[in-house]
Amino acid sequence: MTIDIDDVSKKPLDAVKEVGNFVKECQRKIFSIKFKGIKNPQTDVDIAAEEKLKKILSKIIPNSGFELEEGESLRNKDYVWVIDPIDGTKFFSTQYPVFYTQIALLYKGVNLFSAIYNPVSAQIFHAIKDKGSYYNNNRAKLQYDGPLSNTLLSIEFGQFDDKGVSIKLLSKLAPKVSKVYS
């Protein structure tokens, strides 16, 4: 089965917005939080939002696979949806308004489409293979072409270990970093 990416790109954008708004509405209604690892929370809203996305995206491309953040993945398909229902669950679970809903569509491992939705600010970013990147459905334009050393960058390594391995790795990646927050 081959799809026309132009035909299917609007429905996933609608889906990521719908589910992102559901997540935002549920932020003050979290009933359970468990941890999948150190500093890696999972809420009942993560699970419900992922199921909603999976159901909607399954209708857009029937028999597609899924790479899931919360549930069991099914990757042995030509078309695979990648879903992160709440990127920033740590913030979400502490009522801090910095979280996103993200999806991508892969065809045989190649990214055809991806979208990131911020339901707090109602900003949506998406990209379509060979068609460019978009911000709130307007073609994105390069706005800064300065040196990388003047760029603000945020990297999360999770919990720092006793031996300082994460700090050593960070200092190799960014030797001129001015501040490190842990």
N, C-alpha and C positions, 0 to 999 in steps of 0.2 A: 504494500500500500504506500503510495506517495501522496503527500499533502501539498497544497499551495499555502505557503507560510502567510501570504497576505490574507487568505481566507480565514485562517485560524488565529491571527494575532490579536484581534479585537476581543474575542471571547475570553482568552486568558487574562487580558488586562482588566476586564470587568470582574472576573473571578477573584483576582488578587485584591482588588479594591473592596469587593463585597466581604471577603473573609477578613481582610485587614480591619475594616470597620467593625465587624463582629468582634474581633480581638480587642479593639479599643473599647467597645461597649462593655466587655467582660472584665476589664482590668480591675475594677473594684469589686468583682464578684468571684474571685478565685476561691475555690472550695478545697483544693488539695495541691500540695507541693511535695514532690519527692526529688531525690537527687540521683542522677545517672552516673555521677562521679563527683570528685571534689569540685566545688563551686560550679556545678553544672545542673541547675534546677530544671525540673519539668513540671508544668502545671496541668491541671485538667483542661485548661483553655488551649494549651499547645495541642493536646490530643484531639479535642473537638474541632479546632480550626484545621488541623491536618486532614481529618476525615472529611470535612466540608470541601476542602480543595480537591482532595482525591476524587470525591464523587462528581464534582463539576468537571474536572479535567478529563475524567474517564468518558464523559459524554462528548467532549470535543474531539478526542481521538480514541475511539474504542480500541480495546486490546493493547493499550499502551502500558509500559512498565512504569515503575516508580522507584525513585531513590528518596527515602523518607528520613526525616530528622528524628521522628518519634516512633514510628511503627516499623513493621517489617518490610524491607525493600524487595521489589521484584524487578530485576535489572535485565533479564534475558529477552528483551524485546528490541526491535529496531528503534522505536520511539520511546523515550523515557522522560517522564516528568521528574524534575528535582524540586522538592518542596521543603522549605523551612518556614513553618507557619508563624513562628515568632523568633526572629533573629534579635537577640537581646533579652532573653527570658529573665536574666538576672535583674535587669532594669525593670522590666514589665512586672515581675513578681514583687518588687519593692515599691511599686506605684510611681516609679520614675518614668516620665513620658518619652523615652528614647528606645524605640523598638520598631521593627519592620517586618513585613510579610514578603517573602521572596519565592519566586518560582523560576524555573528554566525548562526548556524543552531541548532534549538532545536527540539527534538522529545518528545512530551508530557511533555514539561518543562525541559527535560534533555539536556544539551549541548553536541552535537555530534561533532561539528566542529566549530572552530573560527579562524579568521585571522585578523591581524592588518598589514597594509601596510603604510610605510613611503615613499611617492613618491619623497621626496627631496633627501633622501639617498639611495633610492631603496632597503630598507630593508623590508623583510616580515617575520613576525612571525606567526606561526599557530600551532594549536593543534588539534588532532583527539582523540576522546574518546577511551581509552584503547590502543592507539598506540603511545602516547607521544607528545612532543612538538618539534617544528622545527624552525630553524633560517635560512633563505635563503635556504630552502629545505634540510638542514643538521640537523640531530638529535641534539637537544639542550642537553648540558651537564652541570651539576652543576659545577660552577667555583669558587664559594665562599661559604664557609660553616662556616663563622665566626658568632659572636654574632649579633643579630638584632640591638643592640645599635650602631654598627658601620655602619649601613646601611643608605644610603641617601634615603629619602622618601619625596614625594611631594603630598600634599593634597590640593585641592581647595574647599573652603566652599562657594564660591560666595561672595556676598556683606556682609561685617561685619555690624552688627546692632549697634544701639546706646547703648544698655545695655551690650555689650561685650559678648553675649552668645556664639558666634563662638570662641572667644579666650578662654573662660572658657572650652568649649568642647574640643578644641585642647589641652589645658594644661592637661586635664584628659586623653586624648588619648596618649599623648606623654609628660610626665612630665619632661623629661630631654632634651627637644628640645632646641637647642642652638640659633636659630633665627626664627622669624616669620616675613614673609613679607606679607603685605596686599596691 
